[in-house]
Amino acid sequence: VPATVFEFVNHFGKIAYEVDDDIMSLKELEHNIIRANMTSPSQFIGRFVLPKQVYKNALRKGDYRFNFALNCGSLSNPGTIQVYTATDFDFQLDEASREYLKIVEVSSSGRTLTLPKICQWYKNDFGNGRNQDIVRLVVKYLREKDQRCLSPFLSEVRVRHMGYEYKCRHLQLAGLSSIDVAHVDIQQSTEKVEALLF
């Protein structure tokens, strides 16, 4: 599990899988397949470390909720992941968004919303990347108490972003106890994910 920024950047380029007739790293799976038609991170250095390979099976349509569904295991992300299915995919993306956005902070005045760092890195995935676009899209996924506290004048809400923790942890499958996790058929789960992607 990566513990430093350097290890974090390198880790996801070293682990690779064979999918269809291609061999791809986790970094390529995220940025060249799932996020192929979405924005690159706005970090300056990210533009130089991301792979440029083009894959025939890349998703043609992006969805801002992918930012909440992708989970590298960082301490800044939820501690669970889902196995996505074709029949429940849209619902599961909504659930992943709700889970990720549980950490959002709303000021007592309701005029400042502190969002996860990925909302800043991938801001152009959220409409035109303006703060009001991001707020408008994420508000429905916030906890009810945060929705009630947030100013109804969303265009006036100030957006801040949390820091990002590059240290990683092992993840649990959502909805399963640690005993259940030991019995999950990983091959079957992998096939389900591959079926969604291709």
DRENDREN-505584 format. One line per field, with one value per residue: x, y, z of N, C-alpha, C in turn. Coordinates in nm, 2 decimals. Layout:
BEGIN
n.x = X,...;
n.y = Y,...;
n.z = Z,...;
ca.x = X,...;
ca.y = Y,...;
ca.z = Z,...;
c.x = X,...;
c.y = Y,...;
c.z = Z,...;
END
This chain:
BEGIN
n.x = 0.09,0.07,0.25,0.37,0.37,0.54,0.55,0.28,0.22,0.37,0.29,0.03,0.09,0.24,0.11,-0.07,-0.33,-0.47,-0.70,-0.95,-0.78,-0.58,-0.32,-0.31,-0.23,-0.34,-0.35,-0.38,-0.62,-0.80,-0.75,-0.74,-0.94,-1.18,-1.20,-1.16,-1.29,-1.31,-1.20,-0.84,-0.65,-0.63,-0.39,-0.06,0.16,0.03,-0.03,0.19,0.25,0.05,-0.07,-0.08,-0.19,-0.42,-0.72,-0.93,-1.16,-1.23,-1.44,-1.70,-1.86,-1.86,-1.91,-1.98,-2.00,-1.83,-1.60,-1.65,-1.69,-1.46,-1.19,-0.90,-0.80,-0.69,-0.66,-0.82,-1.04,-1.36,-1.37,-1.47,-1.56,-1.76,-1.89,-1.97,-2.27,-2.44,-2.72,-2.77,-2.62,-2.65,-2.79,-2.60,-2.38,-2.49,-2.51,-2.24,-2.16,-2.30,-2.18,-1.91,-1.93,-2.00,-1.82,-1.82,-1.81,-2.02,-2.04,-2.15,-2.30,-2.39,-2.30,-2.05,-1.90,-1.72,-1.55,-1.44,-1.10,-1.09,-1.30,-1.19,-0.96,-1.08,-1.26,-1.37,-1.52,-1.76,-2.01,-1.94,-1.72,-1.73,-1.77,-2.04,-2.16,-2.05,-2.15,-2.43,-2.46,-2.36,-2.51,-2.75,-2.65,-2.56,-2.56,-2.88,-2.89,-2.68,-2.77,-3.00,-2.87,-2.72,-2.70,-2.99,-2.94,-2.75,-2.57,-2.43,-2.28,-1.97,-1.69,-1.47,-1.18,-1.08,-0.78,-0.56,-0.49,-0.23,-0.15,-0.23,-0.48,-0.61,-0.91,-1.26,-1.52,-1.83,-2.11,-2.04,-1.93,-1.62,-1.58,-1.75,-1.61,-1.39,-1.50,-1.57,-1.59,-1.34,-1.27,-1.52,-1.62,-1.44,-1.50,-1.76,-1.71,-1.55,-1.73,-1.90,-1.73,-1.67;
n.y = -0.12,0.22,0.47,0.72,1.03,0.99,0.71,0.66,0.78,0.62,0.36,0.29,0.27,0.04,-0.19,-0.42,-0.54,-0.79,-0.72,-0.80,-0.79,-0.64,-0.51,-0.34,-0.08,0.01,0.28,0.35,0.22,0.38,0.65,0.62,0.46,0.45,0.73,0.84,1.03,1.25,1.52,1.58,1.57,1.89,1.95,2.06,1.88,1.64,1.63,1.55,1.29,1.12,0.85,0.83,0.66,0.53,0.35,0.11,0.04,0.24,0.44,0.63,0.83,1.05,1.09,1.29,1.16,0.95,1.03,1.00,0.74,0.60,0.47,0.48,0.40,0.58,0.76,0.98,0.91,0.71,0.42,0.19,0.00,-0.06,-0.34,-0.30,-0.33,-0.40,-0.37,-0.22,0.01,0.30,0.37,0.28,0.45,0.69,0.62,0.58,0.84,0.97,0.84,0.92,1.20,1.24,1.35,1.61,1.96,2.20,2.55,2.72,2.94,2.86,2.95,2.87,2.59,2.31,2.10,1.76,1.72,1.61,1.73,1.97,1.91,1.78,1.96,2.05,1.83,1.87,2.01,2.33,2.37,2.58,2.71,2.73,2.54,2.30,2.29,2.29,2.04,1.86,1.90,1.75,1.50,1.54,1.50,1.51,1.70,1.87,1.97,2.11,2.31,2.45,2.75,2.86,3.00,2.90,3.00,3.18,3.05,2.99,2.80,2.58,2.36,2.05,1.91,1.65,1.32,1.12,0.88,0.54,0.28,-0.06,-0.16,-0.23,-0.43,-0.28,-0.32,-0.57,-0.79,-0.84,-1.11,-1.20,-1.09,-1.26,-1.47,-1.38,-1.42,-1.34,-1.35,-1.37,-1.12,-0.95,-1.02,-0.91,-0.63,-0.59,-0.65,-0.43,-0.23,-0.29;
n.z = 0.00,-0.10,0.07,0.05,-0.15,-0.38,-0.39,-0.43,-0.68,-0.85,-0.79,-0.92,-1.18,-1.20,-1.14,-1.34,-1.56,-1.77,-2.01,-2.23,-2.52,-2.44,-2.23,-1.94,-1.71,-1.38,-1.37,-1.64,-1.69,-1.53,-1.64,-1.92,-2.00,-1.84,-1.77,-2.01,-2.19,-2.03,-1.81,-1.75,-1.44,-1.28,-1.17,-1.22,-1.25,-1.30,-1.56,-1.69,-1.59,-1.65,-1.85,-2.21,-2.39,-2.63,-2.62,-2.77,-2.64,-2.48,-2.27,-2.41,-2.32,-2.05,-1.69,-1.42,-1.18,-1.18,-1.06,-0.79,-0.77,-0.84,-0.66,-0.51,-0.27,-0.10,0.21,0.20,0.06,0.07,0.28,0.16,-0.13,-0.42,-0.61,-0.93,-1.12,-1.43,-1.42,-1.20,-1.22,-1.25,-1.01,-0.83,-0.89,-0.79,-0.52,-0.46,-0.49,-0.28,-0.06,-0.08,-0.05,0.21,0.37,0.33,0.43,0.57,0.63,0.93,0.86,0.62,0.38,0.29,0.14,0.18,-0.01,-0.13,-0.25,-0.51,-0.65,-0.71,-0.86,-1.08,-1.18,-1.43,-1.51,-1.39,-1.52,-1.65,-1.49,-1.31,-0.98,-0.91,-1.08,-0.99,-0.72,-0.77,-0.89,-0.70,-0.47,-0.43,-0.34,-0.09,0.27,0.44,0.65,0.58,0.34,0.43,0.58,0.40,0.20,0.02,-0.21,-0.43,-0.61,-0.47,-0.29,-0.14,-0.24,-0.10,-0.08,0.05,0.18,0.04,0.12,0.06,0.15,0.16,0.22,0.28,0.12,0.18,0.06,-0.02,0.19,0.29,0.55,0.72,0.73,0.52,0.31,0.27,0.14,-0.11,-0.46,-0.64,-0.91,-1.04,-0.97,-1.10,-1.37,-1.38,-1.36,-1.58,-1.78,-1.76,-1.84,-2.10;
ca.x = 0.00,0.15,0.26,0.41,0.33,0.61,0.50,0.14,0.22,0.43,0.22,-0.08,0.15,0.32,0.01,-0.14,-0.42,-0.50,-0.84,-0.97,-0.65,-0.49,-0.26,-0.31,-0.20,-0.45,-0.35,-0.44,-0.77,-0.87,-0.74,-0.75,-1.06,-1.30,-1.21,-1.10,-1.35,-1.33,-1.08,-0.73,-0.65,-0.58,-0.26,0.03,0.24,-0.05,-0.03,0.32,0.27,-0.06,-0.04,-0.14,-0.23,-0.56,-0.78,-1.05,-1.27,-1.25,-1.58,-1.72,-1.94,-1.81,-2.01,-1.90,-2.01,-1.72,-1.50,-1.68,-1.69,-1.32,-1.14,-0.76,-0.76,-0.64,-0.73,-0.92,-1.16,-1.43,-1.30,-1.53,-1.58,-1.87,-1.88,-2.08,-2.34,-2.50,-2.86,-2.78,-2.51,-2.69,-2.81,-2.47,-2.31,-2.56,-2.47,-2.10,-2.15,-2.34,-2.08,-1.79,-1.96,-2.03,-1.71,-1.83,-1.84,-2.10,-2.02,-2.27,-2.38,-2.45,-2.24,-1.92,-1.91,-1.58,-1.56,-1.32,-1.00,-1.12,-1.39,-1.11,-0.88,-1.16,-1.37,-1.44,-1.62,-1.89,-2.05,-1.83,-1.61,-1.75,-1.81,-2.19,-2.19,-2.02,-2.25,-2.56,-2.46,-2.34,-2.60,-2.85,-2.59,-2.51,-2.65,-2.99,-2.86,-2.60,-2.86,-3.08,-2.79,-2.66,-2.78,-3.06,-2.88,-2.63,-2.47,-2.35,-2.20,-1.82,-1.64,-1.33,-1.15,-1.01,-0.65,-0.57,-0.40,-0.18,-0.13,-0.34,-0.53,-0.69,-1.05,-1.36,-1.64,-1.94,-2.22,-2.00,-1.85,-1.49,-1.60,-1.80,-1.51,-1.30,-1.57,-1.61,-1.52,-1.28,-1.28,-1.66,-1.63,-1.36,-1.58,-1.87,-1.65,-1.50,-1.86,-1.95,-1.64,-1.65;
ca.y = 0.00,0.34,0.55,0.86,1.08,0.93,0.57,0.67,0.81,0.50,0.23,0.26,0.24,-0.08,-0.30,-0.43,-0.65,-0.82,-0.70,-0.82,-0.83,-0.53,-0.52,-0.20,-0.05,0.07,0.42,0.35,0.18,0.50,0.77,0.60,0.38,0.51,0.88,0.88,1.16,1.35,1.60,1.54,1.65,2.02,1.97,2.08,1.76,1.53,1.63,1.48,1.16,1.04,0.78,0.89,0.55,0.53,0.22,0.10,0.01,0.36,0.49,0.75,0.93,1.06,1.12,1.34,1.07,0.85,1.09,0.95,0.59,0.56,0.48,0.43,0.35,0.70,0.80,1.09,0.84,0.62,0.29,0.08,0.01,-0.15,-0.41,-0.24,-0.42,-0.33,-0.34,-0.12,0.10,0.44,0.37,0.26,0.57,0.78,0.57,0.61,0.99,1.00,0.79,1.01,1.33,1.24,1.42,1.76,2.05,2.33,2.64,2.75,3.04,2.80,3.02,2.81,2.45,2.25,1.97,1.69,1.77,1.57,1.83,2.08,1.85,1.74,2.05,2.06,1.72,1.92,2.13,2.42,2.38,2.69,2.67,2.71,2.42,2.19,2.30,2.25,1.90,1.77,1.93,1.64,1.39,1.58,1.46,1.60,1.81,1.96,2.03,2.21,2.42,2.52,2.86,2.82,3.08,2.82,3.08,3.27,2.97,2.99,2.67,2.55,2.22,1.98,1.86,1.52,1.23,1.02,0.75,0.45,0.17,-0.16,-0.13,-0.33,-0.43,-0.22,-0.41,-0.70,-0.79,-0.89,-1.26,-1.22,-1.05,-1.37,-1.56,-1.32,-1.48,-1.22,-1.37,-1.33,-0.97,-0.89,-1.03,-0.81,-0.50,-0.59,-0.65,-0.29,-0.14,-0.33;
ca.z = 0.00,-0.10,0.19,0.02,-0.28,-0.48,-0.41,-0.48,-0.83,-0.92,-0.76,-1.01,-1.31,-1.19,-1.14,-1.47,-1.59,-1.91,-2.03,-2.37,-2.58,-2.40,-2.10,-1.90,-1.57,-1.31,-1.41,-1.77,-1.67,-1.48,-1.72,-2.06,-2.03,-1.76,-1.78,-2.14,-2.24,-1.92,-1.80,-1.67,-1.32,-1.30,-1.12,-1.33,-1.27,-1.35,-1.71,-1.73,-1.54,-1.69,-1.97,-2.33,-2.47,-2.67,-2.62,-2.85,-2.55,-2.39,-2.26,-2.50,-2.24,-1.91,-1.59,-1.31,-1.06,-1.18,-0.97,-0.66,-0.78,-0.85,-0.53,-0.51,-0.13,-0.03,0.33,0.17,0.00,0.15,0.31,0.09,-0.28,-0.47,-0.73,-1.01,-1.21,-1.53,-1.39,-1.09,-1.24,-1.22,-0.87,-0.76,-0.90,-0.69,-0.38,-0.44,-0.47,-0.14,0.04,-0.09,-0.01,0.35,0.44,0.30,0.54,0.54,0.74,1.01,0.79,0.50,0.27,0.25,0.12,0.17,-0.09,-0.15,-0.34,-0.65,-0.71,-0.76,-0.96,-1.20,-1.18,-1.56,-1.53,-1.33,-1.60,-1.70,-1.39,-1.22,-0.85,-0.90,-1.15,-0.90,-0.61,-0.83,-0.92,-0.58,-0.35,-0.41,-0.28,0.05,0.38,0.46,0.74,0.51,0.24,0.50,0.63,0.28,0.15,-0.10,-0.32,-0.46,-0.69,-0.38,-0.20,-0.16,-0.24,-0.06,-0.10,0.15,0.14,0.00,0.19,-0.04,0.22,0.13,0.31,0.21,0.11,0.20,-0.04,0.05,0.23,0.33,0.67,0.69,0.71,0.39,0.21,0.25,0.05,-0.24,-0.58,-0.71,-1.06,-1.08,-0.95,-1.21,-1.49,-1.38,-1.39,-1.72,-1.86,-1.76,-1.92,-2.25;
c.x = 0.09,0.14,0.30,0.36,0.40,0.57,0.36,0.14,0.27,0.35,0.11,-0.03,0.22,0.23,-0.07,-0.23,-0.44,-0.66,-0.87,-0.84,-0.55,-0.44,-0.25,-0.29,-0.33,-0.46,-0.41,-0.59,-0.85,-0.87,-0.76,-0.87,-1.18,-1.31,-1.16,-1.16,-1.38,-1.20,-0.96,-0.72,-0.58,-0.44,-0.16,0.11,0.16,-0.05,0.09,0.33,0.15,-0.03,-0.13,-0.20,-0.38,-0.61,-0.91,-1.18,-1.29,-1.40,-1.59,-1.79,-1.89,-1.93,-1.94,-1.91,-1.90,-1.61,-1.52,-1.68,-1.55,-1.25,-1.00,-0.71,-0.70,-0.72,-0.83,-1.05,-1.23,-1.35,-1.36,-1.54,-1.70,-1.82,-2.00,-2.14,-2.42,-2.65,-2.87,-2.68,-2.54,-2.71,-2.68,-2.38,-2.36,-2.51,-2.32,-2.08,-2.19,-2.24,-1.96,-1.81,-2.01,-1.93,-1.72,-1.86,-1.91,-2.08,-2.16,-2.36,-2.44,-2.39,-2.11,-1.94,-1.77,-1.60,-1.43,-1.23,-1.03,-1.21,-1.31,-1.02,-0.95,-1.28,-1.44,-1.53,-1.76,-1.94,-1.94,-1.72,-1.62,-1.80,-1.96,-2.23,-2.17,-2.12,-2.38,-2.57,-2.44,-2.44,-2.70,-2.79,-2.54,-2.61,-2.76,-2.96,-2.77,-2.68,-2.94,-3.00,-2.73,-2.76,-2.86,-3.02,-2.75,-2.53,-2.38,-2.27,-2.05,-1.78,-1.50,-1.30,-1.06,-0.87,-0.67,-0.46,-0.35,-0.15,-0.25,-0.37,-0.59,-0.83,-1.13,-1.46,-1.76,-2.05,-2.17,-1.92,-1.72,-1.49,-1.65,-1.70,-1.42,-1.37,-1.61,-1.53,-1.47,-1.29,-1.42,-1.67,-1.56,-1.44,-1.69,-1.82,-1.61,-1.63,-1.91,-1.86,-1.64,-1.78;
c.y = 0.12,0.42,0.70,0.90,1.01,0.78,0.57,0.69,0.69,0.38,0.20,0.24,0.10,-0.21,-0.31,-0.55,-0.67,-0.81,-0.71,-0.86,-0.72,-0.56,-0.37,-0.19,0.00,0.22,0.44,0.31,0.30,0.61,0.75,0.52,0.45,0.66,0.93,1.01,1.25,1.43,1.53,1.62,1.79,2.05,1.97,1.95,1.65,1.52,1.56,1.34,1.06,0.98,0.84,0.79,0.56,0.39,0.22,0.08,0.13,0.40,0.62,0.86,0.93,1.09,1.17,1.25,0.97,0.90,1.03,0.80,0.53,0.57,0.40,0.38,0.46,0.72,0.91,1.03,0.75,0.49,0.17,0.11,-0.09,-0.23,-0.37,-0.34,-0.34,-0.29,-0.23,0.00,0.24,0.46,0.37,0.38,0.68,0.75,0.61,0.76,1.03,0.96,0.88,1.14,1.34,1.33,1.57,1.84,2.17,2.42,2.67,2.85,2.98,2.86,2.96,2.66,2.40,2.11,1.89,1.74,1.73,1.66,1.95,2.02,1.82,1.83,2.06,1.94,1.76,2.04,2.20,2.44,2.50,2.64,2.64,2.59,2.30,2.18,2.24,2.10,1.81,1.79,1.81,1.51,1.42,1.52,1.56,1.72,1.92,2.04,2.14,2.33,2.51,2.63,2.81,2.90,3.01,2.90,3.16,3.19,2.97,2.85,2.67,2.40,2.17,1.94,1.71,1.44,1.12,0.89,0.66,0.34,0.06,-0.13,-0.25,-0.32,-0.37,-0.33,-0.55,-0.69,-0.85,-1.04,-1.28,-1.19,-1.17,-1.47,-1.51,-1.39,-1.36,-1.24,-1.33,-1.18,-0.90,-0.90,-0.93,-0.67,-0.49,-0.58,-0.50,-0.20,-0.17,-0.38;
c.z = 0.00,0.02,0.17,-0.12,-0.39,-0.50,-0.47,-0.63,-0.90,-0.91,-0.87,-1.15,-1.32,-1.20,-1.27,-1.48,-1.74,-1.92,-2.18,-2.43,-2.54,-2.26,-2.06,-1.75,-1.51,-1.35,-1.55,-1.77,-1.63,-1.59,-1.87,-2.10,-1.97,-1.78,-1.91,-2.20,-2.13,-1.90,-1.72,-1.54,-1.35,-1.24,-1.23,-1.36,-1.33,-1.50,-1.77,-1.69,-1.59,-1.83,-2.09,-2.42,-2.51,-2.68,-2.70,-2.76,-2.45,-2.38,-2.34,-2.42,-2.10,-1.82,-1.47,-1.19,-1.06,-1.09,-0.83,-0.66,-0.78,-0.71,-0.53,-0.37,-0.05,0.10,0.31,0.10,0.10,0.17,0.24,-0.06,-0.31,-0.59,-0.82,-1.10,-1.31,-1.50,-1.29,-1.11,-1.20,-1.08,-0.79,-0.77,-0.80,-0.55,-0.36,-0.42,-0.33,-0.04,0.04,-0.03,0.14,0.43,0.42,0.43,0.50,0.66,0.81,0.94,0.66,0.37,0.22,0.25,0.10,0.11,-0.10,-0.26,-0.49,-0.72,-0.76,-0.88,-1.09,-1.22,-1.32,-1.59,-1.47,-1.41,-1.66,-1.60,-1.30,-1.09,-0.84,-0.98,-1.06,-0.79,-0.66,-0.85,-0.80,-0.47,-0.33,-0.34,-0.13,0.15,0.40,0.54,0.67,0.40,0.31,0.54,0.52,0.24,0.03,-0.23,-0.35,-0.53,-0.60,-0.28,-0.24,-0.15,-0.20,-0.08,0.01,0.10,0.09,0.06,0.09,0.02,0.19,0.23,0.22,0.22,0.14,0.09,0.04,0.08,0.28,0.46,0.63,0.67,0.57,0.28,0.17,0.15,-0.09,-0.35,-0.66,-0.86,-1.11,-1.07,-1.07,-1.34,-1.50,-1.42,-1.53,-1.82,-1.87,-1.85,-2.07,-2.30;
END
